[in-house]
């Protein structure tokens, strides 16, 4: 959307308070980050707290690079951080700060790439380079462009399939048009490794935003009227194929209230299921609680304390991600077999 581009281009040069919620970051990670990046950071949470050492991290809508620079310190020299942003001015800010941060770190494990977060296959820098040598001036040129794009998206995607350990984002997904949001979640799912996860902070609402609010460019670019509802965000993740979807944090106090609709900061976590090898073996499991019963994304219901028979593949799923520790799975090796 043009209003988003214009507003965030301006915000790359001069801080706009209306674009962010107050967030407390660990000060030890801020020391090496240039002040101009800190001054022009816009977010509503801190997904970097979910990052682990040695991981490959993808930050969607990286902006000036603050979350990337924090994540780079957490993952260490064995890890890697990739920031994606579509805004040229924000990319200039993050890329210009990169040498300073790398020098302070003593290693360079960060890369900022130019692309749309709802289309993580198209490398826009590569596309600009191709177009500079072959400007499209006719229908035939346009046909060549389409063919080039189709090929490059397959052979040299901006972000490869199954290549990322954790996807983070900070108050950006709401800026994507409603028509493209399903594709956005599918792209996140595509680039994650099996067993990979997300930690996404964004603005959500307690009720759907009416069309007249969505049509307001200031409200949309201000991270308000493009927000999904609290349930809608979780449903979008489930529909994209994620498992163990959790609303991990939700601010009690609304950030904004517009026409009695409350908009507040939230952080969601979820996992991409592991690739399960077909396994006909039946394994007994017990849901340990605390709820009386639970139903998972596949429709299976587990009653607390009751034995259920599941496939070997399903048992593997229950050992991982958000399910780990909630089930007793028979056949697992018990490291402590004492009974007294």
N, C-alpha and C positions, 0 to 999 in steps of 0.2 A: 504494500500500500504506500502511495506517495507521501501521505501524512506521516507515516512511521519513518520513512527515509529522511524526510526533511527535519523532523524533530530530533532524531538521533544524530544526524550530521551536525546540527547546531550544538547538541549536547556533548559532542566530542571536543568542542572548543571552549564551551562555557557551561559550568555545572547548572543543572536544572533540578531543583529540590523536589519538584512534583513527580519526578520519574522514579523515586525510590522510597522504600520504607527504611526506618532505622534498623540497622543490623550490627551486632557486635561480633567482630572477627577476632581470632586469637592474635594479639599484638605481635607475638614473636615472628609471625609470618609476614607482617607488613613492613618490617624494617628495610628490606631490600627492594621494595617496590617504589618506583618514582612517584613523587607527590602528585604529578599531573594525572597519573593513572588513578590514584586514590581519590582525587578530587572529582573525577569524571566516571565514577563507578555507579551503576544503577542496578539495584537488585532488591530482593525481598526475603532473602534467606542466605544460608551458607552451606551449599551442598558439598563444599570441599571437606567437611568433617566426615564424609562417608568414604573418602578415598583412602587407599591402603598402599603401603610401600611396594614398589616394583610393578605397579599396574600401568596399563595403557589407558589414558583418560581422554574422553572427548567432551569438550565444553561447547554446547550449542548456544550461539549468540554470545560469543565471548566478549564482545564490546572492547573496552580498553585493555582487557587481559588480566584483571585482578584475580579472578578465580583460577585462571591458568597458572599465574605466578605463584599462588599459594599451593596449588596442587603439585606443581613441579618440585616444591620443597618436600612434600609428603612422600611422593613416589620415589624420590631420590634418583641417582644417576642410572639405576637399572630400569627405571620406568620411563614413560613418555607421555607428553601432554599435547593434545591437538585442540586448537581453538578454531571454530568456524564462525564467520560473520559475513553478512552480505554488504555491510555498510563500508564504503571506501574510507571514510574519515575515521571511523572507529578502528579499522585495520591499520591505518597509518599510525594511529596512536599506540596500538599494541605492538606493532612491529618496530616502531622507533624506540620503545622501552625495552625490547628484548635483549639487546646487547648489554645494557646496564645490569639487568637481572641475571643474565648468564654469567657475567663477570663476577658478580657477588656470590652466585651459587658455586662457581668453580666448575660448572658443567652446563652443557646446552642440551636440554631435553624437551624444548618447547617449539612448536611450529604453529603459525597462524595461517589458515587457509581461507580462500575467498569462495563462498558458496552460500546457497540458501538452505536453511536447516530442514526444510520440507523436501529438499532434493539433494541428498548427500552423494549423488552420483556425478553431478555436473561440476567440474572444476572451472570456475568462472575466470580465473587468471589464465588458464590454458585456452579457454574459449576466446578471451580478449586477444590473446596472442595470435590465435588462428585467424580471427576476423581482421586483425590489423594488416595481415598479408593477403587476405581474400575477402575484401568487403562485399557484402551481399547487395548487389545492385539490380538484380533481375530475378525472375521466377526460377531460372535455372540455378542461379547462385544460392537461392533459398533452399532448393532441393539438395544441393551439395552440402549446405549447412546442416540440414536435417540428418543426412546420411553420416556426416562427420560426428554430430552429437550422439547419434545412436551407437556408433562404434566406440567412441571415446568413453561413453558412460559404461560400456561393458569392459573395455580393455584397460582403461585408466580412470577408474572412478575416484572422486574426491576422497571418499572413505570406503574402503573395501568391505565386502561381506565378512562377518564373523571375525572382526579384527580388534574390537574394543572390549576392555574389561568392564569399564563403568562409564556411563553417559551421565553427565551433570548438566544442569542449566539453571539460570538464575533470573527469573522474571522475564522470560522471552517468549515462551510457547504461546502465550495469550495474544501476541502480536500477529500470529499467523492467521490468515483468513479461515473462516469456518469451513469453507469448501476444501481447504488443503490440510486441515488438522488431521483427518484420518490418514492421509499419506505421510504426514509428519511422524505419527506414532509408528507406522509401518516401517519407515526409514530407520528410526531408532532401533526397532527390533532387528532389522536386517543387519546393521553394522555390529551389533553386539555378538560376542562369542557365546556359544551355548553355555549356560550357567552364569553369563554376565548379568549385570544389574544396572538399574538407574537410580539416581538420587536427584530429583527435580524439584526445585523451589519455584513456585509460581503464585499468581493471584487467582483465587477461586471465589465464587459467589454462592450465596445461600439460595438464590433463585435465578432462573434464566433471565438474561438481559433482553428486553424487548428490542424490536428492530430499530426504533427511533434512537435508542441509545447506541446501538451498533453502528448506525449511520453517522454518528457524531465523530468527526475525525480527531477531535481533541480527547474525547473519552477513550477512543480506541488506541490511539498512539500513547495515551497516558496509562496503559496497562489496566484499564478498567472494563470497558464494555466487551472486549474480546475474551474475557475470562470464561472458562468453563465452570459449571457448578461443581461443588465438592464431590457429588456422586458422579457427575458427568466425566470428570477427570479420571476417576477410578475405572469407570466403565470403558472409557476410550483405551486405557491400558489393557484391560482384559480383552477387548475386542481385537486388539493388535496381536494378541497371543501371549501376553505376559502372565506369569503366575506369581502367587504370593504378593499380590498388590496390597500395599498398606498406606494409609494416610498417617505418616509418622509424626508430623507436626502440624498444628493448626493454631494460629494466633487467636486468642479469645476476643481481643479487641479488634473491631473492623479497622482496616486502613482507610477506607472511604465508604460512605453511605450515599447512594444516589437513588432517589425515588424509592426509598425504603428497601433497596437491595443492598445487602452488606457484602463488601469485597474485602477479603483478608488474605494474608500470606499463609501458604501451606507448603509442606514438603512431602512428596510421595516417593516411596521406594517400591521396587518390583524386580523380578528376575526373568530372564529369558530361560525357558526350560532347557535342561540338558538334552542332548540327542540320546534318545533311549533306544537301545537295541531290543528288538522283539524278544520277549522272554515269557514263555508260557508257564513258567514255574509259579506256583501259588505260594505266597508268603503271608504269614499271619502278622498283623500289626494291631496295636492298641493305642487309641488316642488317649493321651495322658490328662487332658484338661487344660484350662480350668472350666471351659464352657460345657454345658450338658451334652451338646452335640454340635458338630460343625459340618458344613458342606463345602467341598472344594470347587475349583473352576470346572472340573470335569463332570460335576453332578454327583460325585460320591459323597455319601453321608457317613460320618463316623460318630459313634456314641461314646461318651467318656467311659473308660474302663472296659468296654466291650471289644472282643476280638473281631477283627474283620479280615477277610482273605482278599489280597490284592495281587496283581501280577508283579513279577520281578522288576519290570520297568517302573511301575507305579511306586513300589517300595524304594527304588533308587531316587525317585522324585521327592519322596517324603523325607529322605535323609538330607536333602540339600535346601539351600535358600531359606526362605522364611519358615519352612516347615520343620527344619532341623531342630531337634530337641523337644518337639511336641508329641512325638510318637515313640512307642516302644516297638522295635522291629525285630522279630524273632529271627534267629540265624546270624545276627550280628555278633561279632566277637566282643565279649565282656571283659574289659581290662581289669575289673575289680570283681572277682567272683566270690569274695568273702561273704559269709552270711551272718556274721556277728561282729 
